[in-house]
């Protein structure tokens, strides 16, 4: 799978720590299809809680993430669909390992494990987000 045609985020934005906490390219609380989120709260509370819901999205996507870059994703192990981040999302368990390959020959890893009791993720997701996750499931 290839990600192409992406527009680079200007470096001046990436160097602004206030911008890191934003969420420039995903759903906004003011979008009509976000009416489900805290519908009985005043608008200012909805907006505040929404911004706290996923902090550092711009940082994860563009500062340490690569969502503004073009690259190719190769699955090394696991489900053949490069967009599968966690195998239990498709009813499977085990490791999902992929590499993001850039024209500059730089490679970035993505790995996740989904088991009966443990979910683990680390690295650059195929979408370009950087992420770390560890969940221990209880019975």
DRENFIKE-496734 format. One record per atom (N, C-alpha, C): residue number from 1; residue in one letter; atom name; x negated, z, y. Coordinates in steps of 0.2 Angstrom, whole numbers. Layout:
# residues N
<site NUM,'a','CA',<X,Z,Y>>
...
***
This chain:
# residues 139
<site 1,'x','N',<-4,0,-6>>
<site 1,'x','CA',<0,0,0>>
<site 1,'x','C',<-4,0,6>>
<site 2,'x','N',<-2,-4,11>>
<site 2,'x','CA',<-6,-4,17>>
<site 2,'x','C',<-2,-2,23>>
<site 3,'x','N',<-5,2,28>>
<site 3,'x','CA',<-2,4,34>>
<site 3,'x','C',<-6,0,40>>
<site 4,'x','N',<-2,-5,43>>
<site 4,'x','CA',<-5,-9,48>>
<site 4,'x','C',<-1,-9,54>>
<site 5,'x','N',<-4,-12,59>>
<site 5,'x','CA',<0,-13,66>>
<site 5,'x','C',<1,-6,69>>
<site 6,'x','N',<-2,-1,68>>
<site 6,'x','CA',<-1,5,71>>
<site 6,'x','C',<-5,6,78>>
<site 7,'x','N',<-1,9,83>>
<site 7,'x','CA',<-4,9,89>>
<site 7,'x','C',<-8,16,90>>
<site 8,'x','N',<-14,15,93>>
<site 8,'x','CA',<-19,21,94>>
<site 8,'x','C',<-16,25,99>>
<site 9,'x','N',<-16,32,98>>
<site 9,'x','CA',<-15,37,103>>
<site 9,'x','C',<-21,37,108>>
<site 10,'x','N',<-20,37,114>>
<site 10,'x','CA',<-26,38,119>>
<site 10,'x','C',<-30,44,118>>
<site 11,'x','N',<-36,44,118>>
<site 11,'x','CA',<-40,50,117>>
<site 11,'x','C',<-39,55,122>>
<site 12,'x','N',<-36,54,128>>
<site 12,'x','CA',<-35,59,133>>
<site 12,'x','C',<-29,63,131>>
<site 13,'x','N',<-24,60,127>>
<site 13,'x','CA',<-19,64,124>>
<site 13,'x','C',<-22,69,118>>
<site 14,'x','N',<-26,66,114>>
<site 14,'x','CA',<-29,70,108>>
<site 14,'x','C',<-33,76,111>>
<site 15,'x','N',<-36,75,117>>
<site 15,'x','CA',<-40,81,119>>
<site 15,'x','C',<-36,86,123>>
<site 16,'x','N',<-30,85,123>>
<site 16,'x','CA',<-25,90,127>>
<site 16,'x','C',<-22,95,122>>
<site 17,'x','N',<-24,101,122>>
<site 17,'x','CA',<-22,106,117>>
<site 17,'x','C',<-14,107,118>>
<site 18,'x','N',<-11,106,124>>
<site 18,'x','CA',<-4,107,125>>
<site 18,'x','C',<0,101,121>>
<site 19,'x','N',<-3,95,121>>
<site 19,'x','CA',<0,90,118>>
<site 19,'x','C',<0,91,110>>
<site 20,'x','N',<-5,94,108>>
<site 20,'x','CA',<-5,95,101>>
<site 20,'x','C',<1,99,98>>
<site 21,'x','N',<4,103,102>>
<site 21,'x','CA',<10,106,99>>
<site 21,'x','C',<17,102,100>>
<site 22,'x','N',<16,96,102>>
<site 22,'x','CA',<22,92,103>>
<site 22,'x','C',<24,88,96>>
<site 23,'x','N',<29,84,97>>
<site 23,'x','CA',<31,81,91>>
<site 23,'x','C',<33,74,94>>
<site 24,'x','N',<29,70,96>>
<site 24,'x','CA',<30,63,99>>
<site 24,'x','C',<34,58,95>>
<site 25,'x','N',<33,58,89>>
<site 25,'x','CA',<36,52,85>>
<site 25,'x','C',<40,54,80>>
<site 26,'x','N',<43,59,80>>
<site 26,'x','CA',<48,61,75>>
<site 26,'x','C',<55,63,78>>
<site 27,'x','N',<60,64,74>>
<site 27,'x','CA',<66,66,77>>
<site 27,'x','C',<66,72,82>>
<site 28,'x','N',<70,71,87>>
<site 28,'x','CA',<71,76,92>>
<site 28,'x','C',<77,80,92>>
<site 29,'x','N',<78,86,94>>
<site 29,'x','CA',<84,90,94>>
<site 29,'x','C',<89,86,98>>
<site 30,'x','N',<88,82,103>>
<site 30,'x','CA',<93,79,107>>
<site 30,'x','C',<95,73,104>>
<site 31,'x','N',<92,70,98>>
<site 31,'x','CA',<95,65,95>>
<site 31,'x','C',<102,66,92>>
<site 32,'x','N',<106,61,92>>
<site 32,'x','CA',<113,62,89>>
<site 32,'x','C',<113,65,82>>
<site 33,'x','N',<109,62,78>>
<site 33,'x','CA',<109,64,71>>
<site 33,'x','C',<105,71,70>>
<site 34,'x','N',<104,75,75>>
<site 34,'x','CA',<101,81,74>>
<site 34,'x','C',<106,87,76>>
<site 35,'x','N',<112,85,77>>
<site 35,'x','CA',<118,89,79>>
<site 35,'x','C',<119,95,74>>
<site 36,'x','N',<116,94,68>>
<site 36,'x','CA',<117,99,62>>
<site 36,'x','C',<112,105,64>>
<site 37,'x','N',<107,104,68>>
<site 37,'x','CA',<103,110,69>>
<site 37,'x','C',<105,115,74>>
<site 38,'x','N',<107,121,72>>
<site 38,'x','CA',<109,127,76>>
<site 38,'x','C',<115,124,81>>
<site 39,'x','N',<120,122,78>>
<site 39,'x','CA',<125,119,82>>
<site 39,'x','C',<129,123,87>>
<site 40,'x','N',<129,130,85>>
<site 40,'x','CA',<133,135,89>>
<site 40,'x','C',<128,138,95>>
<site 41,'x','N',<122,136,95>>
<site 41,'x','CA',<117,139,100>>
<site 41,'x','C',<117,135,106>>
<site 42,'x','N',<116,139,112>>
<site 42,'x','CA',<115,135,118>>
<site 42,'x','C',<109,130,117>>
<site 43,'x','N',<110,125,121>>
<site 43,'x','CA',<105,119,121>>
<site 43,'x','C',<97,121,122>>
<site 44,'x','N',<96,126,126>>
<site 44,'x','CA',<89,128,128>>
<site 44,'x','C',<87,132,121>>
<site 45,'x','N',<91,136,118>>
<site 45,'x','CA',<89,139,112>>
<site 45,'x','C',<87,134,106>>
<site 46,'x','N',<92,129,105>>
<site 46,'x','CA',<91,124,100>>
<site 46,'x','C',<84,121,102>>
<site 47,'x','N',<82,119,108>>
<site 47,'x','CA',<76,115,109>>
<site 47,'x','C',<70,120,108>>
<site 48,'x','N',<71,126,110>>
<site 48,'x','CA',<65,131,109>>
<site 48,'x','C',<64,132,101>>
<site 49,'x','N',<69,133,98>>
<site 49,'x','CA',<68,134,90>>
<site 49,'x','C',<66,128,87>>
<site 50,'x','N',<68,122,89>>
<site 50,'x','CA',<66,116,86>>
<site 50,'x','C',<58,115,87>>
<site 51,'x','N',<56,117,93>>
<site 51,'x','CA',<49,116,95>>
<site 51,'x','C',<45,121,91>>
<site 52,'x','N',<47,126,89>>
<site 52,'x','CA',<44,131,85>>
<site 52,'x','C',<44,130,77>>
<site 53,'x','N',<49,125,75>>
<site 53,'x','CA',<51,124,68>>
<site 53,'x','C',<45,120,65>>
<site 54,'x','N',<42,115,69>>
<site 54,'x','CA',<36,111,66>>
<site 54,'x','C',<31,111,71>>
<site 55,'x','N',<27,117,72>>
<site 55,'x','CA',<22,117,78>>
<site 55,'x','C',<16,113,76>>
<site 56,'x','N',<13,110,80>>
<site 56,'x','CA',<6,106,79>>
<site 56,'x','C',<8,100,76>>
<site 57,'x','N',<13,97,76>>
<site 57,'x','CA',<15,90,73>>
<site 57,'x','C',<10,85,76>>
<site 58,'x','N',<9,84,82>>
<site 58,'x','CA',<5,79,85>>
<site 58,'x','C',<-3,81,83>>
<site 59,'x','N',<-5,87,82>>
<site 59,'x','CA',<-11,89,80>>
<site 59,'x','C',<-12,86,73>>
<site 60,'x','N',<-7,88,69>>
<site 60,'x','CA',<-8,86,61>>
<site 60,'x','C',<-7,78,60>>
<site 61,'x','N',<-4,75,65>>
<site 61,'x','CA',<-3,68,64>>
<site 61,'x','C',<-8,63,67>>
<site 62,'x','N',<-11,66,73>>
<site 62,'x','CA',<-15,61,77>>
<site 62,'x','C',<-22,64,79>>
<site 63,'x','N',<-23,71,79>>
<site 63,'x','CA',<-29,74,81>>
<site 63,'x','C',<-34,74,74>>
<site 64,'x','N',<-31,78,69>>
<site 64,'x','CA',<-35,78,63>>
<site 64,'x','C',<-32,73,58>>
<site 65,'x','N',<-26,71,59>>
<site 65,'x','CA',<-22,66,55>>
<site 65,'x','C',<-24,59,58>>
<site 66,'x','N',<-22,54,54>>
<site 66,'x','CA',<-23,47,55>>
<site 66,'x','C',<-17,42,56>>
<site 67,'x','N',<-12,45,58>>
<site 67,'x','CA',<-6,41,59>>
<site 67,'x','C',<-6,35,64>>
<site 68,'x','N',<-11,35,68>>
<site 68,'x','CA',<-12,30,73>>
<site 68,'x','C',<-17,25,71>>
<site 69,'x','N',<-19,25,64>>
<site 69,'x','CA',<-25,21,62>>
<site 69,'x','C',<-22,16,56>>
<site 70,'x','N',<-25,11,55>>
<site 70,'x','CA',<-23,6,50>>
<site 70,'x','C',<-28,8,44>>
<site 71,'x','N',<-25,8,38>>
<site 71,'x','CA',<-29,9,32>>
<site 71,'x','C',<-25,7,26>>
<site 72,'x','N',<-28,7,20>>
<site 72,'x','CA',<-25,5,14>>
<site 72,'x','C',<-25,12,9>>
<site 73,'x','N',<-20,13,5>>
<site 73,'x','CA',<-19,19,1>>
<site 73,'x','C',<-20,16,-6>>
<site 74,'x','N',<-24,20,-10>>
<site 74,'x','CA',<-25,18,-17>>
<site 74,'x','C',<-23,24,-21>>
<site 75,'x','N',<-18,24,-26>>
<site 75,'x','CA',<-17,30,-30>>
<site 75,'x','C',<-22,30,-35>>
<site 76,'x','N',<-26,36,-36>>
<site 76,'x','CA',<-31,37,-41>>
<site 76,'x','C',<-28,40,-47>>
<site 77,'x','N',<-23,44,-46>>
<site 77,'x','CA',<-20,47,-52>>
<site 77,'x','C',<-13,49,-51>>
<site 78,'x','N',<-9,49,-55>>
<site 78,'x','CA',<-2,51,-54>>
<site 78,'x','C',<3,45,-54>>
<site 79,'x','N',<9,46,-50>>
<site 79,'x','CA',<14,42,-49>>
<site 79,'x','C',<11,35,-46>>
<site 80,'x','N',<13,29,-48>>
<site 80,'x','CA',<10,23,-45>>
<site 80,'x','C',<12,22,-38>>
<site 81,'x','N',<18,25,-35>>
<site 81,'x','CA',<20,24,-28>>
<site 81,'x','C',<16,28,-24>>
<site 82,'x','N',<12,25,-19>>
<site 82,'x','CA',<8,28,-15>>
<site 82,'x','C',<11,33,-10>>
<site 83,'x','N',<18,32,-9>>
<site 83,'x','CA',<21,37,-5>>
<site 83,'x','C',<24,43,-8>>
<site 84,'x','N',<22,44,-14>>
<site 84,'x','CA',<24,50,-18>>
<site 84,'x','C',<19,55,-16>>
<site 85,'x','N',<21,61,-12>>
<site 85,'x','CA',<17,66,-10>>
<site 85,'x','C',<16,71,-15>>
<site 86,'x','N',<22,73,-18>>
<site 86,'x','CA',<22,78,-23>>
<site 86,'x','C',<26,76,-29>>
<site 87,'x','N',<24,76,-35>>
<site 87,'x','CA',<27,73,-40>>
<site 87,'x','C',<34,76,-42>>
<site 88,'x','N',<35,82,-40>>
<site 88,'x','CA',<41,85,-42>>
<site 88,'x','C',<47,82,-38>>
<site 89,'x','N',<45,78,-32>>
<site 89,'x','CA',<50,74,-28>>
<site 89,'x','C',<53,69,-32>>
<site 90,'x','N',<49,66,-37>>
<site 90,'x','CA',<52,61,-42>>
<site 90,'x','C',<53,63,-49>>
<site 91,'x','N',<54,70,-50>>
<site 91,'x','CA',<56,73,-56>>
<site 91,'x','C',<50,73,-61>>
<site 92,'x','N',<44,73,-59>>
<site 92,'x','CA',<38,74,-63>>
<site 92,'x','C',<34,80,-61>>
<site 93,'x','N',<29,81,-65>>
<site 93,'x','CA',<24,87,-64>>
<site 93,'x','C',<17,84,-65>>
<site 94,'x','N',<13,88,-62>>
<site 94,'x','CA',<6,86,-63>>
<site 94,'x','C',<2,84,-56>>
<site 95,'x','N',<-3,81,-57>>
<site 95,'x','CA',<-8,79,-51>>
<site 95,'x','C',<-6,73,-48>>
<site 96,'x','N',<-6,72,-41>>
<site 96,'x','CA',<-5,66,-38>>
<site 96,'x','C',<-11,65,-33>>
<site 97,'x','N',<-16,60,-34>>
<site 97,'x','CA',<-22,60,-31>>
<site 97,'x','C',<-22,53,-28>>
<site 98,'x','N',<-24,52,-21>>
<site 98,'x','CA',<-24,46,-18>>
<site 98,'x','C',<-30,46,-13>>
<site 99,'x','N',<-32,40,-11>>
<site 99,'x','CA',<-38,39,-7>>
<site 99,'x','C',<-35,34,-1>>
<site 100,'x','N',<-36,36,5>>
<site 100,'x','CA',<-35,32,11>>
<site 100,'x','C',<-42,28,12>>
<site 101,'x','N',<-41,22,12>>
<site 101,'x','CA',<-47,18,14>>
<site 101,'x','C',<-47,14,20>>
<site 102,'x','N',<-51,15,25>>
<site 102,'x','CA',<-51,12,31>>
<site 102,'x','C',<-56,6,32>>
<site 103,'x','N',<-55,2,36>>
<site 103,'x','CA',<-59,-4,37>>
<site 103,'x','C',<-67,-2,38>>
<site 104,'x','N',<-68,4,41>>
<site 104,'x','CA',<-75,6,43>>
<site 104,'x','C',<-78,8,36>>
<site 105,'x','N',<-75,8,31>>
<site 105,'x','CA',<-77,11,24>>
<site 105,'x','C',<-76,18,23>>
<site 106,'x','N',<-74,22,28>>
<site 106,'x','CA',<-72,29,28>>
<site 106,'x','C',<-67,30,23>>
<site 107,'x','N',<-67,35,18>>
<site 107,'x','CA',<-62,36,14>>
<site 107,'x','C',<-60,44,15>>
<site 108,'x','N',<-53,45,15>>
<site 108,'x','CA',<-50,52,15>>
<site 108,'x','C',<-46,53,9>>
<site 109,'x','N',<-47,59,6>>
<site 109,'x','CA',<-43,61,0>>
<site 109,'x','C',<-36,64,1>>
<site 110,'x','N',<-32,63,-3>>
<site 110,'x','CA',<-25,67,-4>>
<site 110,'x','C',<-25,69,-11>>
<site 111,'x','N',<-23,75,-12>>
<site 111,'x','CA',<-22,78,-18>>
<site 111,'x','C',<-16,83,-18>>
<site 112,'x','N',<-12,83,-23>>
<site 112,'x','CA',<-7,88,-24>>
<site 112,'x','C',<-6,89,-31>>
<site 113,'x','N',<-3,95,-33>>
<site 113,'x','CA',<-1,97,-39>>
<site 113,'x','C',<6,100,-39>>
<site 114,'x','N',<10,98,-44>>
<site 114,'x','CA',<16,101,-44>>
<site 114,'x','C',<17,103,-52>>
<site 115,'x','N',<18,110,-52>>
<site 115,'x','CA',<19,113,-59>>
<site 115,'x','C',<25,117,-59>>
<site 116,'x','N',<26,120,-65>>
<site 116,'x','CA',<32,125,-65>>
<site 116,'x','C',<32,130,-60>>
<site 117,'x','N',<26,133,-59>>
<site 117,'x','CA',<25,139,-55>>
<site 117,'x','C',<21,138,-49>>
<site 118,'x','N',<18,132,-48>>
<site 118,'x','CA',<13,131,-42>>
<site 118,'x','C',<14,124,-39>>
<site 119,'x','N',<14,124,-33>>
<site 119,'x','CA',<14,118,-29>>
<site 119,'x','C',<8,118,-24>>
<site 120,'x','N',<4,113,-24>>
<site 120,'x','CA',<-2,113,-20>>
<site 120,'x','C',<-3,107,-17>>
<site 121,'x','N',<-5,106,-11>>
<site 121,'x','CA',<-7,100,-7>>
<site 121,'x','C',<-13,101,-3>>
<site 122,'x','N',<-17,96,-2>>
<site 122,'x','CA',<-22,96,3>>
<site 122,'x','C',<-25,89,4>>
<site 123,'x','N',<-26,88,11>>
<site 123,'x','CA',<-29,82,13>>
<site 123,'x','C',<-25,78,17>>
<site 124,'x','N',<-26,72,17>>
<site 124,'x','CA',<-22,67,21>>
<site 124,'x','C',<-17,63,17>>
<site 125,'x','N',<-11,65,19>>
<site 125,'x','CA',<-5,62,15>>
<site 125,'x','C',<-6,54,16>>
<site 126,'x','N',<-3,51,12>>
<site 126,'x','CA',<-3,43,12>>
<site 126,'x','C',<0,41,19>>
<site 127,'x','N',<5,45,22>>
<site 127,'x','CA',<7,43,29>>
<site 127,'x','C',<2,44,34>>
<site 128,'x','N',<-3,48,33>>
<site 128,'x','CA',<-8,49,38>>
<site 128,'x','C',<-8,57,41>>
<site 129,'x','N',<-3,60,39>>
<site 129,'x','CA',<-3,67,41>>
<site 129,'x','C',<-8,71,37>>
<site 130,'x','N',<-11,76,41>>
<site 130,'x','CA',<-16,81,37>>
<site 130,'x','C',<-11,87,35>>
<site 131,'x','N',<-12,89,29>>
<site 131,'x','CA',<-8,95,27>>
<site 131,'x','C',<-12,99,22>>
<site 132,'x','N',<-10,105,22>>
<site 132,'x','CA',<-12,110,17>>
<site 132,'x','C',<-6,114,15>>
<site 133,'x','N',<-5,115,8>>
<site 133,'x','CA',<1,119,6>>
<site 133,'x','C',<0,122,0>>
<site 134,'x','N',<2,129,-1>>
<site 134,'x','CA',<2,132,-7>>
<site 134,'x','C',<8,136,-8>>
<site 135,'x','N',<12,135,-13>>
<site 135,'x','CA',<18,138,-15>>
<site 135,'x','C',<18,141,-22>>
<site 136,'x','N',<19,147,-23>>
<site 136,'x','CA',<19,150,-29>>
<site 136,'x','C',<27,151,-30>>
<site 137,'x','N',<30,148,-35>>
<site 137,'x','CA',<37,149,-37>>
<site 137,'x','C',<38,155,-41>>
<site 138,'x','N',<43,159,-39>>
<site 138,'x','CA',<45,164,-44>>
<site 138,'x','C',<51,162,-48>>
<site 139,'x','N',<52,166,-53>>
<site 139,'x','CA',<57,164,-58>>
<site 139,'x','C',<64,165,-55>>
***
